[in-house]
Amino acid sequence: MGAQVLEFPVPAGPTREARPQLVLVPPAVEPTYRLTRRGRLVIAFLVALLIAGLSLALAGQLASASGQAESITVEAGQTLSEIALRELPQLPISDAVLELQLANNLPTSHVHAGQKLILPDL
């Protein structure tokens, strides 16, 4: 009888496979902002100011888009009533004089020869 050799697999040693490692991550700290009453008032004021500025700019654009306003030069001996009667015949004289005064920022109905007047768009 011959000798039999039995072979068993023998581990070569402790195997070191890569094991997942746990890493501690600090929690994300978000800055906290606190808006006080004064801060809210300031923001509301700035928003209102921005809206007012935009509306004024839009009004200016619309006014300039309407075209050039017609103007006339006052001749010697003319009165504002005569100009109103001639240039704004669709209105009563008192209303036409008032419209001319408002369009030209005139405090009174007195005009001078050579003065340029802007005719209002009606």
N, CA, C and O atoms as a DFTB+ gen file, in Angstrom:
488 C
 N C O
     1  1       0.814      -1.138       0.000
     2  2       0.000       0.000       0.000
     3  2       0.862       1.206       0.000
     4  3       1.879       1.355       0.678
     5  1       0.403       1.955      -0.741
     6  2       1.200       3.157      -0.863
     7  2       0.652       4.247       0.039
     8  3      -0.492       4.196       0.491
     9  1       1.416       5.135       0.261
    10  2       0.999       6.253       1.138
    11  2       0.199       7.247       0.327
    12  3       0.542       7.597      -0.802
    13  1      -0.826       7.665       0.917
    14  2      -1.671       8.665       0.275
    15  2      -1.384      10.016       0.880
    16  3      -1.174      10.163       2.084
    17  1      -1.384      10.989       0.008
    18  2      -1.141      12.351       0.482
    19  2      -2.449      13.132       0.359
    20  3      -3.040      13.235      -0.717
    21  1      -2.854      13.645       1.432
    22  2      -4.070      14.470       1.431
    23  2      -3.653      15.933       1.452
    24  3      -2.802      16.348       2.239
    25  1      -4.258      16.678       0.593
    26  2      -3.936      18.111       0.565
    27  2      -5.166      18.911       0.928
    28  3      -6.245      18.715       0.369
    29  1      -4.990      19.809       1.866
    30  2      -6.044      20.726       2.278
    31  2      -5.602      22.149       1.961
    32  3      -4.450      22.527       2.176
    33  1      -6.521      22.904       1.459
    34  2      -6.118      24.299       1.200
    35  2      -5.823      25.017       2.512
    36  3      -6.630      24.998       3.442
    37  1      -4.728      25.609       2.566
    38  2      -4.312      26.325       3.777
    39  2      -4.341      27.820       3.459
    40  3      -3.763      28.257       2.464
    41  1      -4.995      28.581       4.283
    42  2      -5.010      30.034       4.029
    43  2      -3.604      30.586       4.104
    44  3      -2.793      30.163       4.929
    45  1      -3.335      31.512       3.252
    46  2      -1.997      32.066       3.165
    47  2      -1.731      33.047       4.290
    48  3      -0.592      33.476       4.471
    49  1      -2.696      33.392       5.007
    50  2      -2.529      34.353       6.097
    51  2      -3.760      35.260       6.125
    52  3      -4.648      35.145       5.281
    53  1      -3.797      36.107       7.046
    54  2      -4.981      36.979       7.121
    55  2      -5.056      37.878       5.890
    56  3      -4.089      38.555       5.539
    57  1      -6.195      37.875       5.254
    58  2      -6.364      38.712       4.064
    59  2      -6.835      40.097       4.497
    60  3      -7.663      40.236       5.398
    61  1      -6.302      41.090       3.852
    62  2      -6.669      42.470       4.178
    63  2      -7.360      43.094       2.978
    64  3      -6.735      43.655       2.077
    65  1      -8.646      42.973       3.009
    66  2      -9.413      43.644       1.971
    67  2      -9.726      45.047       2.460
    68  3      -9.781      45.316       3.661
    69  1      -9.927      45.924       1.503
    70  2     -10.240      47.310       1.883
    71  2     -11.607      47.344       2.535
    72  3     -12.605      46.939       1.938
    73  1     -11.643      47.826       3.756
    74  2     -12.894      47.935       4.469
    75  2     -13.342      49.393       4.440
    76  3     -12.515      50.299       4.546
    77  1     -14.625      49.620       4.300
    78  2     -15.089      51.003       4.299
    79  2     -14.814      51.652       5.651
    80  3     -15.031      51.060       6.708
    81  1     -14.339      52.865       5.581
    82  2     -14.018      53.601       6.798
    83  2     -15.085      54.667       7.037
    84  3     -15.537      55.314       6.093
    85  1     -15.468      54.841       8.230
    86  2     -16.409      55.884       8.592
    87  2     -15.638      57.171       8.853
    88  3     -14.639      57.185       9.572
    89  1     -16.125      58.246       8.252
    90  2     -15.472      59.532       8.433
    91  2     -16.493      60.481       9.056
    92  3     -17.619      60.592       8.571
    93  1     -16.112      61.141      10.097
    94  2     -17.004      62.091      10.746
    95  2     -16.970      63.421       9.995
    96  3     -15.902      63.994       9.775
    97  1     -18.143      63.901       9.607
    98  2     -18.263      65.171       8.912
    99  2     -19.004      66.126       9.834
   100  3     -20.081      65.804      10.336
   101  1     -18.421      67.308      10.056
   102  2     -19.130      68.238      10.947
   103  2     -20.424      68.714      10.285
   104  3     -20.481      68.848       9.063
   105  1     -21.447      68.966      11.074
   106  2     -22.714      69.417      10.485
   107  2     -22.548      70.790       9.841
   108  3     -21.782      71.630      10.314
   109  1     -23.293      70.998       8.737
   110  2     -23.215      72.275       8.026
   111  2     -23.883      73.349       8.882
   112  3     -25.018      73.197       9.333
   113  1     -23.163      74.408       9.084
   114  2     -23.697      75.503       9.888
   115  2     -24.120      76.610       8.936
   116  3     -23.283      77.215       8.267
   117  1     -25.413      76.870       8.879
   118  2     -25.917      77.935       8.025
   119  2     -26.030      79.204       8.862
   120  3     -26.517      79.174       9.992
   121  1     -25.576      80.315       8.294
   122  2     -25.692      81.547       9.062
   123  2     -27.160      81.933       9.216
   124  3     -27.953      81.818       8.282
   125  1     -27.486      82.375      10.370
   126  2     -28.869      82.790      10.615
   127  2     -28.938      84.303      10.545
   128  3     -28.149      85.006      11.177
   129  1     -29.890      84.794       9.772
   130  2     -30.094      86.220       9.642
   131  2     -31.393      86.575      10.335
   132  3     -32.399      85.874      10.224
   133  1     -31.342      87.662      11.037
   134  2     -32.538      88.108      11.735
   135  2     -32.840      89.515      11.275
   136  3     -32.011      90.414      11.416
   137  1     -34.017      89.708      10.731
   138  2     -34.410      91.005      10.216
   139  2     -35.246      91.714      11.273
   140  3     -36.329      91.258      11.640
   141  1     -34.729      92.825      11.750
   142  2     -35.428      93.572      12.783
   143  2     -36.525      94.431      12.171
   144  3     -36.658      94.507      10.949
   145  1     -37.296      95.067      13.015
   146  2     -38.373      95.931      12.528
   147  2     -37.788      97.092      11.728
   148  3     -38.331      97.465      10.688
   149  1     -36.699      97.656      12.203
   150  2     -36.058      98.761      11.489
   151  2     -35.547      98.299      10.130
   152  3     -35.640      99.032       9.145
   153  1     -35.013      97.097      10.079
   154  2     -34.538      96.560       8.811
   155  2     -35.664      96.363       7.819
   156  3     -35.508      96.658       6.634
   157  1     -36.810      95.862       8.295
   158  2     -37.959      95.703       7.418
   159  2     -38.455      97.046       6.910
   160  3     -38.841      97.167       5.747
   161  1     -38.448      98.055       7.769
   162  2     -38.859      99.397       7.342
   163  2     -37.918      99.955       6.285
   164  3     -38.366     100.568       5.316
   165  1     -36.630      99.750       6.465
   166  2     -35.645     100.234       5.491
   167  2     -35.840      99.534       4.153
   168  3     -35.802     100.172       3.101
   169  1     -36.047      98.232       4.193
   170  2     -36.252      97.500       2.942
   171  2     -37.540      97.940       2.264
   172  3     -37.566      98.106       1.045
   173  1     -38.608      98.131       3.030
   174  2     -39.871      98.598       2.444
   175  2     -39.702      99.994       1.843
   176  3     -40.251     100.278       0.778
   177  1     -38.955     100.857       2.506
   178  2     -38.709     102.199       1.984
   179  2     -37.913     102.139       0.683
   180  3     -38.227     102.851      -0.270
   181  1     -36.900     101.305       0.640
   182  2     -36.083     101.188      -0.573
   183  2     -36.887     100.617      -1.733
   184  3     -36.722     101.052      -2.873
   185  1     -37.746      99.656      -1.459
   186  2     -38.586      99.100      -2.519
   187  2     -39.553     100.165      -3.028
   188  3     -39.747     100.298      -4.237
   189  1     -40.165     100.927      -2.111
   190  2     -41.084     101.991      -2.527
   191  2     -40.345     103.052      -3.331
   192  3     -40.876     103.567      -4.314
   193  1     -39.136     103.379      -2.924
   194  2     -38.330     104.357      -3.648
   195  2     -37.979     103.848      -5.046
   196  3     -37.998     104.613      -6.010
   197  1     -37.670     102.595      -5.153
   198  2     -37.366     101.997      -6.449
   199  2     -38.585     102.018      -7.361
   200  3     -38.472     102.340      -8.544
   201  1     -39.737     101.679      -6.820
   202  2     -40.968     101.689      -7.620
   203  2     -41.296     103.104      -8.067
   204  3     -41.690     103.315      -9.214
   205  1     -41.136     104.082      -7.171
   206  2     -41.413     105.470      -7.535
   207  2     -40.452     105.944      -8.626
   208  3     -40.869     106.625      -9.564
   209  1     -39.190     105.595      -8.512
   210  2     -38.213     105.986      -9.529
   211  2     -38.514     105.364     -10.879
   212  3     -38.406     106.025     -11.912
   213  1     -38.889     104.099     -10.872
   214  2     -39.225     103.444     -12.131
   215  2     -40.483     104.033     -12.762
   216  3     -40.567     104.169     -13.982
   217  1     -41.458     104.381     -11.925
   218  2     -42.681     104.959     -12.490
   219  2     -42.415     106.356     -13.044
   220  3     -42.996     106.731     -14.063
   221  1     -41.550     107.129     -12.395
   222  2     -41.193     108.444     -12.936
   223  2     -40.428     108.310     -14.253
   224  3     -40.648     109.080     -15.188
   225  1     -39.540     107.338     -14.317
   226  2     -38.801     107.126     -15.559
   227  2     -39.738     106.696     -16.682
   228  3     -39.595     107.131     -17.825
   229  1     -40.696     105.840     -16.345
   230  2     -41.662     105.395     -17.350
   231  2     -42.542     106.552     -17.799
   232  3     -42.840     106.681     -18.986
   233  1     -42.958     107.393     -16.860
   234  2     -43.780     108.553     -17.219
   235  2     -42.988     109.509     -18.112
   236  3     -43.540     110.073     -19.056
   237  1     -41.720     109.691     -17.823
   238  2     -40.877     110.533     -18.666
   239  2     -40.723     109.964     -20.064
   240  3     -40.736     110.706     -21.046
   241  1     -40.579     108.653     -20.156
   242  2     -40.467     108.018     -21.466
   243  2     -41.757     108.168     -22.264
   244  3     -41.727     108.421     -23.468
   245  1     -42.885     108.010     -21.583
   246  2     -44.160     108.153     -22.275
   247  2     -44.387     109.594     -22.728
   248  3     -44.935     109.836     -23.803
   249  1     -43.963     110.545     -21.902
   250  2     -44.135     111.948     -22.267
   251  2     -43.254     112.315     -23.461
   252  3     -43.678     113.056     -24.348
   253  1     -42.027     111.791     -23.478
   254  2     -41.141     112.112     -24.596
   255  2     -41.542     111.350     -25.860
   256  3     -41.245     111.790     -26.970
   257  1     -42.211     110.216     -25.695
   258  2     -42.627     109.435     -26.855
   259  2     -43.787     110.097     -27.590
   260  3     -44.038     109.793     -28.756
   261  1     -44.496     111.002     -26.912
   262  2     -45.648     111.635     -27.555
   263  2     -45.212     112.653     -28.604
   264  3     -46.048     113.160     -29.351
   265  1     -43.946     112.953     -28.672
   266  2     -43.447     113.866     -29.700
   267  2     -43.139     115.241     -29.129
   268  3     -43.311     115.493     -27.936
   269  1     -42.685     116.112     -29.996
   270  2     -42.348     117.463     -29.592
   271  2     -43.616     118.276     -29.392
   272  3     -44.543     118.232     -30.201
   273  1     -43.632     119.012     -28.299
   274  2     -44.776     119.886     -28.047
   275  2     -44.661     121.112     -28.955
   276  3     -43.570     121.630     -29.194
   277  1     -45.791     121.550     -29.444
   278  2     -45.807     122.721     -30.320
   279  2     -45.640     123.969     -29.465
   280  3     -46.205     124.055     -28.375
   281  1     -44.870     124.934     -29.949
   282  2     -44.675     126.177     -29.208
   283  2     -44.849     127.361     -30.150
   284  3     -44.705     127.252     -31.368
   285  1     -45.163     128.490     -29.537
   286  2     -45.321     129.729     -30.304
   287  2     -44.544     130.820     -29.591
   288  3     -44.211     130.689     -28.414
   289  1     -44.258     131.893     -30.305
   290  2     -43.589     133.055     -29.729
   291  2     -44.597     134.191     -29.636
   292  3     -45.307     134.493     -30.595
   293  1     -44.646     134.808     -28.474
   294  2     -45.587     135.911     -28.243
   295  2     -45.100     137.131     -29.013
   296  3     -43.932     137.511     -28.929
   297  1     -46.008     137.734     -29.758
   298  2     -45.673     138.940     -30.516
   299  2     -46.087     140.168     -29.701
   300  3     -46.859     140.065     -28.748
   301  1     -45.570     141.306     -30.086
   302  2     -45.858     142.550     -29.361
   303  2     -47.367     142.824     -29.398
   304  3     -47.998     142.733     -30.451
   305  1     -47.930     143.160     -28.240
   306  2     -49.341     143.513     -28.141
   307  2     -50.275     142.332     -27.934
   308  3     -51.472     142.537     -27.730
   309  1     -49.773     141.105     -27.978
   310  2     -50.630     139.941     -27.778
   311  2     -50.858     139.690     -26.294
   312  3     -49.982     139.951     -25.470
   313  1     -52.025     139.189     -25.965
   314  2     -52.326     138.780     -24.594
   315  2     -52.503     137.272     -24.564
   316  3     -52.655     136.620     -25.597
   317  1     -52.481     136.742     -23.362
   318  2     -52.645     135.300     -23.219
   319  2     -54.061     134.874     -23.638
   320  3     -54.259     133.771     -24.148
   321  1     -55.029     135.751     -23.418
   322  2     -56.408     135.447     -23.836
   323  2     -56.517     135.347     -25.353
   324  3     -57.195     134.458     -25.868
   325  1     -55.854     136.252     -26.071
   326  2     -55.884     136.195     -27.536
   327  2     -55.219     134.927     -28.049
   328  3     -55.715     134.287     -28.976
   329  1     -54.106     134.574     -27.447
   330  2     -53.399     133.356     -27.852
   331  2     -54.270     132.135     -27.562
   332  3     -54.353     131.215     -28.376
   333  1     -54.917     132.134     -26.397
   334  2     -55.784     131.016     -26.023
   335  2     -56.951     130.892     -26.990
   336  3     -57.322     129.787     -27.386
   337  1     -57.526     132.018     -27.368
   338  2     -58.664     131.999     -28.294
   339  2     -58.254     131.468     -29.661
   340  3     -58.989     130.704     -30.287
   341  1     -57.071     131.881     -30.121
   342  2     -56.611     131.481     -31.445
   343  2     -56.088     130.037     -31.477
   344  3     -56.375     129.295     -32.416
   345  1     -55.326     129.643     -30.456
   346  2     -54.648     128.339     -30.487
   347  2     -55.485     127.201     -29.895
   348  3     -55.297     126.043     -30.268
   349  1     -56.404     127.515     -28.979
   350  2     -57.216     126.478     -28.345
   351  2     -58.699     126.814     -28.493
   352  3     -59.376     127.051     -27.492
   353  1     -59.214     126.838     -29.720
   354  2     -60.601     127.266     -29.937
   355  2     -61.634     126.272     -29.396
   356  3     -62.796     126.641     -29.225
   357  1     -61.248     125.042     -29.128
   358  2     -62.202     124.047     -28.653
   359  2     -62.556     124.234     -27.178
   360  3     -63.522     123.639     -26.702
   361  1     -61.784     125.057     -26.439
   362  2     -62.040     125.290     -25.020
   363  2     -62.617     126.679     -24.799
   364  3     -62.394     127.587     -25.599
   365  1     -63.363     126.841     -23.708
   366  2     -63.739     128.205     -23.320
   367  2     -62.471     129.005     -23.010
   368  3     -61.454     128.424     -22.633
   369  1     -62.522     130.320     -23.164
   370  2     -61.317     131.153     -23.018
   371  2     -60.692     130.994     -21.636
   372  3     -59.471     130.884     -21.525
   373  1     -61.501     130.980     -20.586
   374  2     -60.934     130.870     -19.229
   375  2     -60.200     129.541     -19.044
   376  3     -59.137     129.496     -18.424
   377  1     -60.767     128.463     -19.582
   378  2     -60.098     127.159     -19.476
   379  2     -58.842     127.111     -20.340
   380  3     -57.834     126.530     -19.937
   381  1     -58.895     127.710     -21.510
   382  2     -57.728     127.727     -22.391
   383  2     -56.589     128.529     -21.775
   384  3     -55.430     128.122     -21.861
   385  1     -56.907     129.667     -21.151
   386  2     -55.875     130.471     -20.475
   387  2     -55.256     129.662     -19.340
   388  3     -54.038     129.664     -19.162
   389  1     -56.098     128.970     -18.575
   390  2     -55.598     128.142     -17.471
   391  2     -54.685     127.030     -17.990
   392  3     -53.637     126.768     -17.399
   393  1     -55.066     126.382     -19.077
   394  2     -54.236     125.322     -19.657
   395  2     -52.883     125.868     -20.114
   396  3     -51.852     125.228     -19.906
   397  1     -52.885     127.041     -20.731
   398  2     -51.617     127.673     -21.148
   399  2     -50.760     128.011     -19.943
   400  3     -49.545     127.817     -19.977
   401  1     -51.371     128.513     -18.877
   402  2     -50.609     128.845     -17.671
   403  2     -49.994     127.581     -17.053
   404  3     -48.833     127.591     -16.643
   405  1     -50.763     126.511     -16.990
   406  2     -50.255     125.265     -16.402
   407  2     -49.149     124.651     -17.256
   408  3     -48.157     124.154     -16.724
   409  1     -49.314     124.684     -18.564
   410  2     -48.312     124.089     -19.460
   411  2     -46.995     124.846     -19.425
   412  3     -45.940     124.262     -19.671
   413  1     -47.044     126.154     -19.118
   414  2     -45.833     126.983     -19.148
   415  2     -45.389     127.449     -17.764
   416  3     -44.476     128.268     -17.651
   417  1     -46.018     126.941     -16.722
   418  2     -45.675     127.324     -15.342
   419  2     -45.728     128.836     -15.150
   420  3     -44.820     129.428     -14.566
   421  1     -46.782     129.445     -15.638
   422  2     -46.949     130.896     -15.509
   423  2     -47.769     131.199     -14.257
   424  3     -48.862     130.657     -14.094
   425  1     -47.252     132.066     -13.362
   426  2     -48.016     132.404     -12.158
   427  2     -49.184     133.361     -12.456
   428  3     -50.172     133.378     -11.722
   429  1     -49.070     134.146     -13.520
   430  2     -50.125     135.095     -13.891
   431  2     -50.411     134.948     -15.378
   432  3     -49.784     134.154     -16.079
   433  1     -51.382     135.742     -15.840
   434  2     -51.727     135.678     -17.268
   435  2     -50.956     136.706     -18.093
   436  3     -51.290     136.927     -19.257
   437  1     -49.951     137.328     -17.527
   438  2     -49.146     138.326     -18.240
   439  2     -48.047     137.632     -19.039
   440  3     -47.339     136.762     -18.531
   441  1     -47.926     138.033     -20.290
   442  2     -46.866     137.510     -21.153
   443  2     -46.121     138.689     -21.777
   444  3     -46.640     139.804     -21.828
   445  1     -44.916     138.436     -22.247
   446  2     -44.077     139.481     -22.820
   447  2     -43.766     139.145     -24.274
   448  3     -43.744     137.976     -24.657
   449  1     -43.530     140.158     -25.064
   450  2     -43.176     139.960     -26.464
   451  2     -41.867     139.176     -26.541
   452  3     -40.913     139.484     -25.826
   453  1     -41.824     138.174     -27.401
   454  2     -40.631     137.343     -27.570
   455  2     -40.620     136.116     -26.676
   456  3     -39.745     135.260     -26.808
   457  1     -41.571     136.023     -25.779
   458  2     -41.635     134.868     -24.861
   459  2     -42.150     133.652     -25.626
   460  3     -43.096     133.754     -26.407
   461  1     -41.519     132.505     -25.395
   462  2     -41.962     131.267     -26.045
   463  2     -42.953     130.564     -25.131
   464  3     -42.707     130.410     -23.934
   465  1     -44.072     130.141     -25.702
   466  2     -45.094     129.420     -24.960
   467  2     -45.297     128.032     -25.570
   468  3     -45.346     127.869     -26.789
   469  1     -45.412     127.061     -24.703
   470  2     -45.697     125.692     -25.147
   471  2     -47.198     125.523     -25.171
   472  3     -47.888     125.870     -24.213
   473  1     -47.699     124.991     -26.267
   474  2     -49.139     124.735     -26.376
   475  2     -49.435     123.358     -25.805
   476  3     -48.783     122.382     -26.175
   477  1     -50.407     123.268     -24.911
   478  2     -50.718     121.958     -24.300
   479  2     -51.378     121.020     -25.303
   480  3     -52.102     121.445     -26.203
   481  1     -51.103     119.728     -25.118
   482  2     -51.781     118.718     -25.951
   483  2     -53.121     118.398     -25.320
   484  3     -53.192     118.012     -24.153
   485  1     -54.161     118.555     -26.080
   486  2     -55.501     118.261     -25.554
   487  2     -56.131     117.134     -26.307
   488  3     -57.260     116.746     -26.006
